[in-house]
Amino acid sequence: MQKVKNLACLLLFSILLFSCGEYQKVLNKGTIEDQYKMAVKLYETKKYGKALRLFEKITPAYRGKPQMERVQFMVAQSNFNEKNYTLAGYYYDRFIKNYPKSSKREEAAFLSAYSYKLASPVFSKDPTDTNKALEAFQSFINTYPDSEKIPEANEHYKELRYKLQKKYFEIAKVYYTTAGYDKRNYNAAIQAFDNLLSDYLGSEFKEEALYYRFKAAYDYEIKSTDRRKTERIKIAMEAYDKLKRNFPESEYMEECDEMFATLQKEEERINNIIDQNKELVKEDSK
């Protein structure tokens, strides 16, 4: 029994050795036709990494020929299966542009978007691939409204949109939390929350964004000199009104009501100072 096992192992090793030798021979010295045939065979047996090396060699020779449509699609698919997702998205895009009448165009359009989604990192990283995925899914939804893939495309689009919103919300929060060290960041936070709310209407982060926007405006006013308070009180009160209009039952309202009451007292105090200064100016002018 052991001899049979050893013989089987030896046979398998010989086959693998022969296969590797044959692959290297075709890769380095084979004709273009031989390389094409082996690339397709490797692709069909799911040896995508080796297939890609051969596809790379034969692409210049097949450019403009009927086989190129199949080659380009297999290159995109091979990169996808090798988890080279950004490259896969790129090659699917090229396939779509080069073969607009292909029967695989719809499949390539979906896989292009999906590849960029798989390549997109966590929300805190560079959003380049996330933006590409969003654009690609939107294009797919617009181009193929009757596709059976539409529900899945919509779900992917929703997830990606949430990821970007979370990124910009967290950036705005960083501005707010670091404003204690640099007061200019209060303004940056207010602007960042405004951008989030205008770019993503109906955002899942709307309530929290309005809350932090008000807090940023409130804290900025509290830490301002008296001569700058009038304008900043107005900005903070407008932020409070917007939060209350949109989320009157918000869990943050009790805290915000207290802050608003403080703003009203500050406004009254500043107005008294302004009135007193006016009286002094009148007295001096007599």
Steps between C-alpha positions, in 0.01 A plus 500: 500500500786736586663425164178598320490829692863571419441421135198731491700782659784448255258504208336820625840664550602401148180647355551825689863516394405437141223761519738761642759416238241520222372833633848653513577370151182650351543822700855559383523333158147410392324649199233764557234240416645251751513771766138596430381138526688441823378830649139400431561151641655643817214749532241223466679292765508804732877551492447873459845623603676293236233583243558872558870469417412342166219748427747782559736351239237440231299823535711707254470227234121467534419868520236579236423130439168322582662302783588821684147543635526164675856570615409833658209352688712209627771744612242695703355179644845362584592815690167484684557138600856583608350777718675774305179698531615845390662349191191290435281811511733672256497208253122460521473871419726457199294203383178704522649787299666277240206264448176697549299238308636198685254256656715520815483877528233502775690240702823698460328823606376343822831329574689824439298673771522199730878478453545861605277437799713204608810715451359786705661514844350571841328839522802673656729434201536659156150493342616485133377144438183568702418796273573292189271225630219747569528649151516155341195370688305817417594458134393133510165588661435771240610286203334171598185595697337164421798285597448223753808642674329832583398406859858389573644811331273724709611326819868542411440866412330559835789339691760707313306823551481426872876436510575841345255678729663338801842611377396865462305494827805371687722763335261773617501353851880505506491872420259550789691291753831670415357851515597520867859526381431722200185715501510526120386139489156602626442676169646204313265265686194715424595509131569126490161416656331740256673329207390156621138612536489669159682221314295218657140610530315270735827379648487232769730731697276807470382517862848449644653739247251776592569439869877527464463795266307683772752397765787630287324832444409524871852424625648742249273776630576422866875523438476820294578852610200728561554697180456181293212349694206669324560330166592167658195495727286544189675209322459274806131589540435422134670162547278431802184594307597266216552208736172566681302535175630173360515293820273652767503171693876452473681337791732802491227764545516525880872576489453735204214686672734578790768625263244711317389658830864593563519656154193711575662629820821571308304686234327711766832578669667602174203714400518679837869570442424635152221722637729630777770583247248688290399704803865578574552616143196727531629645828843561348351676201312755713 
